[in-house]
Amino acid sequence: MIVFILIDGLRPDAIAPADCPNLKGLIARGASTLQARSVMPSVTLPCHTSIFHSVPPARHGITSNQWAPLARPLPGLFEVAKAAGKRSAFVYNWEELRDLGRPGSLALSLFCNTAYQADGDDIVAAEAARALPGGGYDFAFVYFGTVDTAGHYYGWLSDGYMTQIATVDRALGVLLGALPADTTYVL
């Protein structure tokens, strides 16, 4: 299974000083870059739409955190996987992402309304850890939203933001511990 984990709002320059041994372990054991760049505007929904549809906002038309039908429809990652006979799962806690997969493209879509609570990613991790192993999924997307919430609330690189990175790292550890050893991670 391939598991794509996204920690929204995690700045690359916050990783080194943060208490995040699970994240640092993944970086040390795999291929990584801290030089990746966002699309513009660097807003959550346009960014995710670009990731899942492989085109910039100018092509897909999503330029804010409000979903609208794509300017020129094209299949997204979940639809391409489904067309190839693959089973996909999506576990997330920011409701605006719900339209990343068209109806029928997901074998599992699990929304946890927790992006605005400090322990919200703990709940996402627990639900993903329960649902993904043994589910026969080929691809899963797990979205953690609380670091972004903390950045907006406390300020980027503030104590509250850094504390939330440590919190989500513990949630990441729960998820990693529940998945099979042969799982491939994209973070």
N, C-alpha and C positions, 0 to 999 in steps of 0.2 A: 504494500500500500504506500502511496505517496501522500504525505500530509503537509499541506501548505499552512503554516502558522503565521499570522500577521499580528504584530503588536502595534496597534495604531498609536501614533504620536511618539514613538521611541526614536529619539535623536541619536545618531551615531556617536556624537561626542559625549553622550551620557553613559555609554556602556562601560568604558574603562573605570570611571569612578564609582559605578553602581555596584551594589551587592547583588550580583546576578550570576551565581556559579553555573546554573543550568544553561543559560544563554551563552556564557563564556565557554563552557564545555563544548557546545555545538559548534561555536566558531573555531575552537582549537582543533576539533576532530574533522572538520569539513572544509569545503571551499567557501570563502567569504570575501566580502568587500564592505568597507565602510565609506565608500565613495559613490554609492548609487545616488541617483538624482530623481527627484519627483517630477511629475508633469506639472504644468502650470494651467490653471490655478492648483496650488498644492493643498487641496481641500479633500476630505475623506472620500466622498462619493465619486467625484471626477477621477481621483486617483485609482480607486478600486475598479471603476468601470474601464479605465484604460488597462489595468492589469488583466482583467478578465476578458477583454475584447481585443487587446493588442493594438489599439489605436489611440491617438491623442484626443483630448477633449474637442479639438476643432473638428475631428471626424465623427465622434459619437454624439456630441452635442450636450453632454452633461457638464455644466460649469458651476454648479452649486450643490448643496446637500439635499436638493429636492429632485426626485426621480422624474423623468419625462421619457416618453418613447424615444428611442434612439433616432437621431436625425436621419441616418441611413442604416436601417437594421442590418446586423450581421450576427452570426452565431458567436456565443461566448464560450468560454472554457467548459462550463458544465454541459452545454449543448453539444459541443464537439466530442466530449467524452461519451455522452449518451449515444451519439450517432455511431461511435466506434464500439458500442456494446459494453462500455464501462459503467460501473456503479459509483456515484458520487454522493458525498455527505457534506453538509454545511452546518456548522455549529457556531453561533454568533450571538452578540449581545448589543448590537446597535441596529435597530429595526430598519433604518433607511437602506440597509444593504440587501433587504429581502428580494429585490428585483434583479440581483446579479444573475440568478438562474431563472429561466423561463419555466412556467408550469410544466411539469412532467419530466424535467431534465434531472431532477434530484431524486435519489432513492431515500434520502433523509434530509430534512430541513428542520433544524432545531433552534428556535429563537429563545433566548433567556433575556428577559427584560431587566438587565443588571448593569448596563454600561455606566450608570451614574451612582453606583454604590462601590465603596472601597473594596469589598470582597466580591465584586461582580465577576471578575475573571476566575476566581476560585470556583464559582458555580459553573461557568462555561467549561473549565477544565474537568470538573467532576462529571458533568453531563457527557462531554466528549469521551472521557475515560470509560464511562459506562457504555456508551453507544457504539463506539468505533471498533473495539476489539471483537472479533467474531462476527462482524456485520457483513462481511463479504464485500467491503468497499475497495475500489481500486484507487480512488482519489478522495481526499477529504480536505476541506478548508475550515480551519479553526481561527476565529477572529476574537482577539482580546481588545476591548475598547477602553479600559479604565485608565491607562497611562495617558491617552489623549485627553480624557476628561480631567485628569489631575493637572496636566500641563496648562490647559485653559483656565482651570480654577486657581491653582497655586502659582503658576508661572513656570516656564521651562527651566530646568536645572535647579529649581528650588528644592528645599528639603522635602516638601510634600510630594513633589514630582519624583524625586529619587526614592522616597519611601515606597511609592506606588510601583516603581520598577522592581524593587525587591519583592513586593507582594505578588506581582504578576510572574516573577521568576519562580516563586514557590509553586504557583499554579501550573506553570510550564513543566516543572518537575513532576507534578502529579500526572500530567498528561503523558510525558515521556515514559514514566514508570509503568504506565498501563498498556502501552502499545508494544507490539511484537518487536523483537530485536532486529528483524530485517526491514523495518519501516524506513523509508527514505523521507527525510525532512527538508523542506524548503521554508526558510524563515525570512 
